[in-house]
Amino acid sequence: MGILTVLWEKWAEFKRDFYKITLAAMIAPLMYILVFGMGIQTISHGQSYLNFLIPGVVALTTMNGSFNAIAQNLNVQRLYEKAFDQVMISPTPLWQFIVGQIIGGSLRGIYAGCIIILLILPIGTNLCFNGWTFLIMFLNGAVFSTLGVVVSFYAKSHTDVPRFSNYVIMPMAYLCNTFFSSDSMPGGLREVIQYLPLSQASSMIRSIANREIFSYTGMLVLAGYLIILAGIAFCFLYKKKNL
């Protein structure tokens, strides 16, 4: 019931800000596709650059949608609304609160990714998106939702969340196999970038979109990130650190 309560809160928030959330999910990815994909007519990996770009933008949009849905709101609730006092004394188990936040953020990320998929349908790219795509989007969203929970607990002020986005989220957005292949990076840096969660999600979604066999190892990597970050979030909450 605790998980459903948190999800109901996220649903009420989504209905209230539906147009704002939808427009925010559309504008930046559309600019990427128009400027890089359609404005720069190049070939990448034997295919049009647009076909290479779109799966990366879908993964990127899922990441941003999930992280932003949790990190900012939870940080405001913790620091300014002092809502965590109510969470701590409520009968809802703390683990259900975190799981509800993770699922809610992941669903927001999937929604943002689906908007991009629908918007590119008229372009006629012949890309394929199936059930595996949405499972990977959900896992990717869950990872970054959990990261949003951790960052919101760790932040000491409201400015810490945007600062973390500038230092971590934005570099991943540009480097992690989204706008160009990480194969062209120098050795050492390439291996580090390839095992970041967004790189794994982008690579798998791109393989599926081009009707290629994708590596299931990527899903294990995403699951590993999810378990580690969830453990850190539980540690913060149960030890009442920074709450």
C-alpha positions as CSV (number, residue, x, y, z in Angstrom):
1,M,0.0,0.0,0.0
2,G,2.9,2.3,0.7
3,I,4.2,1.9,-2.9
4,L,0.7,2.6,-4.3
5,T,0.4,5.7,-2.1
6,V,3.7,7.1,-3.5
7,L,2.6,6.2,-7.0
8,W,-0.7,7.9,-6.5
9,E,1.1,11.1,-5.4
10,K,3.2,10.9,-8.6
11,W,0.1,10.4,-10.7
12,A,-1.6,13.4,-9.1
13,E,1.5,15.5,-9.7
14,F,1.6,14.3,-13.3
15,K,-2.1,15.2,-14.0
16,R,-1.6,18.6,-12.4
17,D,1.5,19.5,-14.5
18,F,0.7,17.4,-17.6
19,Y,1.3,20.1,-20.2
20,K,4.4,21.3,-18.5
21,I,5.9,17.8,-18.2
22,T,5.0,16.9,-21.8
23,L,6.5,20.1,-23.3
24,A,9.6,19.8,-21.2
25,A,10.0,16.2,-22.4
26,M,9.6,17.3,-26.1
27,I,11.6,20.4,-26.6
28,A,15.2,19.5,-26.0
29,P,15.1,16.0,-27.7
30,L,13.3,17.5,-30.7
31,M,16.1,20.2,-31.0
32,Y,18.7,17.4,-30.9
33,I,17.0,15.5,-33.7
34,L,16.3,18.6,-35.8
35,V,19.8,20.2,-35.5
36,F,22.0,17.1,-35.4
37,G,19.9,14.5,-37.2
38,M,18.2,16.5,-39.9
39,G,20.4,19.5,-40.1
40,I,23.7,17.6,-40.3
41,Q,23.2,15.0,-43.1
42,T,26.0,12.4,-42.4
43,I,26.5,8.7,-42.4
44,S,27.4,6.8,-39.2
45,H,28.2,3.1,-39.0
46,G,26.8,2.6,-42.5
47,Q,23.5,4.2,-41.9
48,S,22.0,7.7,-41.8
49,Y,23.1,9.7,-38.7
50,L,19.4,10.2,-37.9
51,N,19.0,6.5,-37.4
52,F,22.0,6.4,-35.1
53,L,20.9,9.5,-33.2
54,I,17.2,8.7,-32.4
55,P,17.8,5.6,-30.2
56,G,20.5,7.6,-28.2
57,V,18.0,10.5,-27.8
58,V,15.3,8.1,-26.5
59,A,17.8,6.7,-23.9
60,L,18.9,10.3,-23.0
61,T,15.3,11.5,-22.6
62,T,14.5,8.5,-20.4
63,M,17.5,9.4,-18.2
64,N,16.6,13.1,-17.9
65,G,12.9,12.4,-17.4
66,S,13.5,9.9,-14.5
67,F,16.2,11.8,-12.8
68,N,14.5,15.2,-12.9
69,A,11.2,13.8,-11.8
70,I,12.7,12.6,-8.5
71,A,15.8,14.7,-7.6
72,Q,14.3,18.2,-7.6
73,N,10.9,17.3,-6.0
74,L,12.4,15.1,-3.3
75,N,15.0,17.7,-2.5
76,V,12.4,20.4,-2.1
77,Q,10.3,18.1,0.1
78,R,13.2,17.3,2.3
79,L,14.8,20.7,2.7
80,Y,11.9,23.2,2.5
81,E,8.6,21.4,3.1
82,K,10.1,19.1,5.8
83,A,7.9,16.3,4.5
84,F,10.3,13.6,5.6
85,D,9.2,14.2,9.2
86,Q,5.8,12.9,8.2
87,V,7.4,10.0,6.2
88,M,9.4,8.9,9.3
89,I,6.4,8.8,11.6
90,S,3.9,7.4,9.2
91,P,3.1,3.6,9.2
92,T,4.4,3.3,5.7
93,P,7.6,1.1,5.6
94,L,10.5,3.2,4.5
95,W,11.6,0.7,1.8
96,Q,8.1,1.1,0.2
97,F,8.6,4.9,0.1
98,I,11.9,4.5,-1.8
99,V,10.5,1.8,-4.2
100,G,7.5,3.9,-5.0
101,Q,9.8,6.9,-5.8
102,I,11.9,4.7,-8.1
103,I,9.0,3.2,-9.9
104,G,7.3,6.6,-10.3
105,G,10.4,8.2,-11.7
106,S,11.0,5.3,-14.1
107,L,7.4,5.6,-15.4
108,R,8.0,9.3,-16.0
109,G,11.1,8.5,-17.9
110,I,9.3,5.9,-20.1
111,Y,6.6,8.5,-20.8
112,A,9.2,11.0,-22.0
113,G,10.9,8.4,-24.2
114,C,7.5,7.3,-25.7
115,I,6.8,10.9,-26.6
116,I,10.0,11.0,-28.7
117,I,9.2,7.6,-30.3
118,L,5.7,8.9,-31.3
119,L,7.1,12.1,-32.7
120,I,9.6,10.5,-35.0
121,L,7.1,8.0,-36.5
122,P,6.2,10.4,-39.3
123,I,9.8,10.7,-40.3
124,G,9.8,7.1,-41.6
125,T,13.2,6.0,-40.3
126,N,12.1,2.3,-40.2
127,L,13.5,1.9,-36.7
128,C,12.1,-0.9,-34.6
129,F,10.9,-0.3,-31.0
130,N,9.5,-3.4,-29.2
131,G,8.9,-4.8,-25.7
132,W,12.7,-5.1,-25.0
133,T,13.0,-1.4,-25.8
134,F,10.5,-0.5,-23.1
135,L,12.1,-2.9,-20.6
136,I,15.5,-1.3,-21.1
137,M,13.9,2.2,-20.9
138,F,12.3,1.1,-17.6
139,L,15.6,-0.2,-16.2
140,N,17.5,2.9,-17.3
141,G,14.8,5.1,-15.8
142,A,14.9,3.1,-12.5
143,V,18.7,3.6,-12.3
144,F,18.5,7.3,-12.7
145,S,15.4,7.6,-10.5
146,T,17.4,5.9,-7.8
147,L,20.3,8.2,-8.5
148,G,17.9,11.1,-8.1
149,V,16.8,9.7,-4.6
150,V,20.5,9.4,-3.6
151,V,21.3,12.9,-4.8
152,S,18.3,14.4,-3.1
153,F,19.3,12.8,0.2
154,Y,22.9,13.9,-0.1
155,A,22.2,17.5,-1.2
156,K,22.7,20.1,1.5
157,S,21.0,22.9,-0.4
158,H,18.6,23.4,-3.3
159,T,21.5,24.3,-5.6
160,D,23.3,21.0,-5.1
161,V,21.0,19.1,-7.4
162,P,21.5,21.4,-10.5
163,R,25.2,21.4,-9.7
164,F,25.2,17.6,-9.7
165,S,23.4,17.6,-13.0
166,N,26.0,19.9,-14.5
167,Y,28.9,17.8,-13.3
168,V,27.5,14.3,-13.9
169,I,24.2,14.1,-15.8
170,M,25.1,16.6,-18.6
171,P,28.6,15.0,-19.4
172,M,26.9,11.6,-19.6
173,A,24.2,13.0,-21.9
174,Y,26.9,14.0,-24.5
175,L,29.5,11.3,-24.0
176,C,27.5,8.1,-23.4
177,N,27.0,6.7,-26.9
178,T,24.2,9.2,-27.7
179,F,25.4,11.7,-30.3
180,F,28.5,9.7,-31.4
181,S,29.9,6.3,-30.8
182,S,32.2,5.9,-27.8
183,D,34.3,3.5,-29.9
184,S,36.1,6.6,-31.2
185,M,37.3,7.6,-27.8
186,P,40.9,7.0,-26.5
187,G,41.6,3.7,-24.8
188,G,40.9,3.7,-21.0
189,L,38.4,6.5,-21.2
190,R,36.4,4.4,-23.8
191,E,36.1,1.5,-21.4
192,V,35.0,3.7,-18.5
193,I,32.4,5.5,-20.7
194,Q,31.1,2.2,-22.2
195,Y,30.2,0.8,-18.7
196,L,28.2,3.9,-17.6
197,P,24.4,3.2,-17.5
198,L,23.4,5.5,-20.2
199,S,26.0,4.0,-22.6
200,Q,24.6,0.6,-22.0
201,A,21.0,1.7,-22.5
202,S,21.8,3.7,-25.7
203,S,23.7,0.7,-27.1
204,M,21.0,-1.8,-26.4
205,I,18.1,0.5,-27.7
206,R,20.1,1.2,-30.8
207,S,20.7,-2.5,-31.5
208,I,17.0,-3.3,-31.1
209,A,16.0,-0.3,-33.3
210,N,18.3,-1.5,-36.1
211,R,17.0,-5.1,-35.7
212,E,20.3,-6.4,-34.4
213,I,21.1,-8.8,-31.5
214,F,21.8,-6.8,-28.4
215,S,24.0,-7.9,-25.5
216,Y,22.1,-9.0,-22.4
217,T,25.2,-8.0,-20.4
218,G,23.9,-4.5,-20.6
219,M,20.8,-5.3,-18.6
220,L,22.9,-6.9,-15.9
221,V,25.1,-3.8,-15.8
222,L,21.9,-1.7,-15.4
223,A,20.6,-4.1,-12.7
224,G,23.9,-3.8,-10.9
225,Y,23.8,0.0,-10.8
226,L,20.2,-0.2,-9.6
227,I,21.1,-2.5,-6.7
228,I,24.1,-0.4,-5.6
229,L,22.3,2.9,-5.8
230,A,19.2,1.5,-4.0
231,G,21.5,0.2,-1.2
232,I,22.9,3.7,-0.8
233,A,19.4,5.2,-0.7
234,F,18.3,2.7,1.9
235,C,21.4,3.5,3.9
236,F,20.6,7.2,3.9
237,L,17.0,6.7,4.8
238,Y,17.3,4.0,7.5
239,K,20.2,5.8,9.2
240,K,18.4,9.1,8.9
241,K,21.4,10.7,7.3
242,N,20.8,14.3,6.1
243,L,17.1,14.0,6.7
